[in-house]
Amino acid sequence: MKVLHYITFALLVIGGLNWLLVGIFKWDIGMLLFGSQEAILSRIIYILVGLSAIAVAATHKKDCKVCSAEMPASGQTM
């Protein structure tokens, strides 16, 4: 399960950086490397990034040390 976490995290970082480049420079890594958005390899990459987002969202609380830590009682600080 740890390997899946690393793979999904890496794909999310790649997808996030791609969206940053699209937003700032209108430059899409997928189109640059694999052709148009209709290219089968581009579509596979986009699907894998989307599935990674779903997997991380579904398993985040279990995998995240901050989210799984017990919250302090009211009035106490961390």
C-alpha positions in Angstrom: 0.0 0.0 0.0 3.0 2.3 0.6 4.1 2.0 -3.0 0.6 2.9 -4.2 0.7 6.0 -1.9 4.1 7.1 -3.4 2.9 6.6 -7.0 -0.4 8.4 -6.4 1.4 11.3 -4.6 3.9 11.6 -7.4 1.1 11.7 -10.0 -0.7 14.4 -8.0 2.4 16.5 -7.9 2.9 16.1 -11.6 -0.7 16.9 -12.3 -0.6 19.9 -9.9 2.5 21.3 -11.6 0.9 20.8 -15.0 -2.1 22.8 -14.0 0.1 25.5 -12.6 1.9 25.7 -15.9 -1.4 25.8 -17.8 -2.7 28.5 -15.6 0.4 30.8 -15.7 1.8 30.1 -19.1 -0.9 28.2 -21.0 1.7 25.5 -21.4 0.5 21.9 -21.0 3.2 19.3 -20.3 1.0 16.4 -21.6 0.4 18.1 -24.9 4.1 19.0 -25.2 5.3 15.4 -24.5 2.5 13.3 -25.9 0.8 15.4 -28.6 -2.8 16.6 -28.3 -5.2 15.9 -25.5 -6.8 13.4 -27.9 -3.6 11.3 -28.0 -4.1 8.0 -26.2 -1.0 8.4 -24.1 -2.1 11.9 -22.9 -5.5 10.5 -22.1 -4.0 7.7 -20.1 -1.8 10.1 -18.1 -4.8 12.4 -17.4 -6.8 9.4 -16.3 -4.0 8.1 -14.0 -3.7 11.6 -12.4 -7.5 11.7 -11.8 -7.6 8.2 -10.3 -4.6 9.2 -8.1 -6.6 12.1 -6.8 -9.5 9.8 -5.9 -7.2 7.3 -4.3 -5.4 9.9 -2.2 -8.7 11.6 -1.2 -10.1 8.2 -0.1 -7.0 7.2 1.9 -5.7 10.5 3.0 -6.8 10.5 6.7 -5.4 7.0 7.2 -2.0 7.9 5.5 -1.6 11.5 6.9 0.2 11.8 10.2 -1.4 15.2 10.9 -4.9 14.1 10.1 -4.7 10.9 12.0 -3.2 12.5 15.1 -5.6 13.0 18.0 -6.8 16.5 18.3 -6.0 18.2 21.6 -8.8 19.0 24.0 -10.4 22.4 24.0 -8.0 25.1 25.3 -4.9 23.0 24.8 -2.3 23.8 22.2 -0.3 21.4 20.0 
